[in-house]
């Protein structure tokens, strides 16, 4: 069995890779009252796990296998993080998938809250699985999706909302991420994503996106 390995350490959580699993361990804040701290951690952990459960039925996403008051255990997704590899992959088709998948979660009233290519993993094909399912055991939810797959991960800032403004902000975030990390392709990549954003509220959301971006330009110039 492989030793636990910290693969990411942020202000809100530590991500630990252990065997075939990833454990997201929310960090305690010393400036908060201990009882309040426990309550906040428990609430946020439960909320994220609930969103992950829902998203895993809509698009590829790691589904929680165990949830404690401060931890979420889920499958380790072995693939290519788009922040490090997008330009070296079939990025035009991947951007179409990004647009389609954002639309799907938005139509389910789920806002990611941190839509960047750092939170997307591309998996070309599954690893060979030699484990036989137990009698009567259902296939994992992830088996409803074909390969290659684009996984959306880290819904720590996610929430449920039907507001067009929240959807527009999600799209604005992915545009900002593309410009920051993938400058050489960002304009075409953005266009492909928005063209592929086939949400039922597509026109309203794109109109609101233009307003969100106009507000940003106004703040910069004021």
Secondary structure, 3 states (H helix, E strand, C coil): CCCCEEEEECCCEEEEEECCEEEEEECCCCCCCHHHHHHHHHHHHHHHHHHHHHHCCCCCCCCEEEECCCEEEEECCCCEEHHHHHHHCCHHHHHHHHHHHHHHHHHCCEECCCCCHHHEEEECCCCCCCCCCCCCCCCCHHHHCCCCEEEECCCCCCEECCCHHHHHHHHHHHHHHHHHHCCCCHHHHHHHHHHHCCCCCHHHHHHHHHHHHHHHHHHHHC
